[in-house]
Amino acid sequence: MNIGNLPFVVAALLVVFGIYTFLFKRNLVKLVIGVSLVETGVNLFLVTLGYRTGGIAPIYTFAPQAQRMVLPTPQALTLTSIVIGLATTALLLSFAVFIHRHYGTLDVRKVKELQG
Amino acid sequence: MTALTNHAPVLLIAIPLLGAFAVPLIGKLGRGARDSFVGLIALVTAAVAGLLAASVFGRAGAPGLYVLGGHQGFAVPLPSGMSIPIRIILEIDGMSAFMALITALVTLTGAFFSFSYWRERSGGTMFFSLLMLLTAGIFGMELTGDMFNFFVFLEITSIAACGLIGFRVWLKTSQEAGFKVMALYTLSGLFVLLAIGLLYGQYGGLNIAYLASALTGSTIDIVALGLLLTGLAMKAGAVPLHMWAPDAYGEAPAPMSAVLVANSQASLYGLFRILFTLFGVTVSVAALGWILIVLALLTIFVGVTMALIQNDIKRLIAYSAVSQIGYMLLGVGVGLAVSVAKPDFGFVAMQGGIFHMLNDAACIGLLFLGSGVIIRATGTRDLNKMGGLAHSMKWTTVLFMIGAFALAGVPPFNGFASKFLIYEASFKLSPFLAVVAVLSSILLLAVFVKVFQAAFLGAKPAGLPREAPMGMMIPMVALALVVIVFGLFPGFFVDKIVTPAANALWYGRDAYIGLVLGGG
């Protein structure tokens, strides 16, 4: 089945939703979710770049002859990006935990000792 | 010695990385072992950076290539008989070597200042580990010749920097700053990654030289450029995306703030590399130059005026650091705006902007270390609660004054040398630019007169504050010497290291591409 440019549209929508969440939500955990959505969108975009309809995994050992393969480089990029994303999300969430411990709230409007 | 010089690019990344992971282990042996290990790593890294710079500037800034995996690359044979060469490329030209020198200067003085700083506190081991990781990341960003590796090193610096801002979990404000900075750094990193994906999708390559030769300036290229510009300007702390910068510089431990400024400068380097080498003439550079100039004027003006109203000494210096990023953008922006016609004053502007990176690193570093000493002596960051420090802290007073005068561009210190080049060249493009730049420098002087009056002058304080220990004084004296020497002999340094760096951006695009792809 040919799905055309649909994955690119989905990736773009994820990025837009993520940025919307980041800009307009008040809860720190929701901000982290927004950042994660952007990240998912970018990762989906990278994987889609290398995808070929009906392609097989790019492993040459025992590969059937005359088969189309998907491009491996974007997948390697995506894996790296997922690992980095894990680290940043974990760091962000642990900051959120400590902010809740100090301020007793996750509302960005109340966490603002650093202003001006 | 030649082997060391040949492998200097990769050693600059590998040595701090090794240090970062070995410090927690060696820290178990006690503080003395840890400090001598970190000191050794910092010294060796700085020496290797010096060697690399000597070899690059020895050949007048011509680009050099370092290939991981041999000169032909590891050939991975396929059943079809074809083989794929696997190579990772580091490409070092005058600009990269210049940035490596700045990073080495800042991290070396930062590390040595930190030994005394952490002798009085707990938690130093984590600090040194993250500092080494950040150093490795900054060197990686400056030396790599590959877009994706650039992104990976960018994220390494983001995570290490935010760890350094927020690892003191018992401080309320450091957690707030850490969250804010990490969220914005992550977003900026994702913008960069999205742009890299767009370029890869069109041209099927990640190598900067290859991409530069293949770029056509299509609409998608422009979108990618916009994303890169936004992401890197955000990470460099240019207004209007500067809101994280004062929090980051202000809440990090004092010796760290200077290294965070070096980190912002590395993003700025990435921006210049992308504008000049990756895109170059394929897009309308005059318009881009004017975008940079507008960003620069906003950054200078907002940074200085916000610094004027601060009462927290670190936050005040942090806003002045933001304004200095604007001067670098202004110099290079003026250069970019006229880089098609290439008049002489454009090159002078580039020299000024690039020279100012080094000068800013030295004098902002001096001021941040000085603020660390002041906070240590008085136990407060509020300028209204200080006073009379000059009675018992004569050395700190003099050193802080040198840093402040240099930052405000007073001759004969180094800030004047680079700012004068920027004033002169931007005046030729439009007098308005020079007026804003000069006025902001004068305002900056007013800011530091206020600091000086509040902190150092006045009646003798009750319990006489102690002068800083020798371990903190030596790095500050070293930075002050850099400030003075670069201010007294600017011509020599402009000739030897700044001109090759500016050349690399201004004329070096073809050489950069030709070195990797041959021909050219």
Boltz contact constraints between the chains, C-beta under 6 A:
constraints:
  - contact:
      token1: [A, 35]
      token2: [B, 183]
      max_distance: 6.0
  - contact:
      token1: [A, 35]
      token2: [B, 186]
      max_distance: 6.0
  - contact:
      token1: [A, 38]
      token2: [B, 190]
      max_distance: 6.0
  - contact:
      token1: [A, 39]
      token2: [B, 190]
      max_distance: 6.0
  - contact:
      token1: [A, 42]
      token2: [B, 190]
      max_distance: 6.0
  - contact:
      token1: [A, 42]
      token2: [B, 193]
      max_distance: 6.0
  - contact:
      token1: [A, 42]
      token2: [B, 194]
      max_distance: 6.0
  - contact:
      token1: [A, 45]
      token2: [B, 197]
      max_distance: 6.0
  - contact:
      token1: [A, 46]
      token2: [B, 197]
      max_distance: 6.0
  - contact:
      token1: [A, 49]
      token2: [B, 201]
      max_distance: 6.0
  - contact:
      token1: [A, 60]
      token2: [B, 78]
      max_distance: 6.0
  - contact:
      token1: [A, 60]
      token2: [B, 79]
      max_distance: 6.0
  - contact:
      token1: [A, 77]
      token2: [B, 148]
      max_distance: 6.0
  - contact:
      token1: [A, 84]
      token2: [B, 155]
      max_distance: 6.0
  - contact:
      token1: [A, 87]
      token2: [B, 159]
      max_distance: 6.0
  - contact:
      token1: [A, 88]
      token2: [B, 186]
      max_distance: 6.0
  - contact:
      token1: [A, 91]
      token2: [B, 182]
      max_distance: 6.0
  - contact:
      token1: [A, 92]
      token2: [B, 182]
      max_distance: 6.0
  - contact:
      token1: [A, 95]
      token2: [B, 166]
      max_distance: 6.0
  - contact:
      token1: [A, 95]
      token2: [B, 175]
      max_distance: 6.0
  - contact:
      token1: [A, 95]
      token2: [B, 178]
      max_distance: 6.0
  - contact:
      token1: [A, 95]
      token2: [B, 179]
      max_distance: 6.0
  - contact:
      token1: [A, 98]
      token2: [B, 169]
      max_distance: 6.0
  - contact:
      token1: [A, 98]
      token2: [B, 175]
      max_distance: 6.0
  - contact:
      token1: [A, 99]
      token2: [B, 175]
      max_distance: 6.0
  - contact:
      token1: [A, 102]
      token2: [B, 172]
      max_distance: 6.0
  - contact:
      token1: [A, 111]
      token2: [B, 176]
      max_distance: 6.0
  - contact:
      token1: [A, 113]
      token2: [B, 173]
      max_distance: 6.0
  - contact:
      token1: [A, 114]
      token2: [B, 173]
      max_distance: 6.0
  - contact:
      token1: [A, 114]
      token2: [B, 176]
      max_distance: 6.0
  - contact:
      token1: [A, 114]
      token2: [B, 247]
      max_distance: 6.0
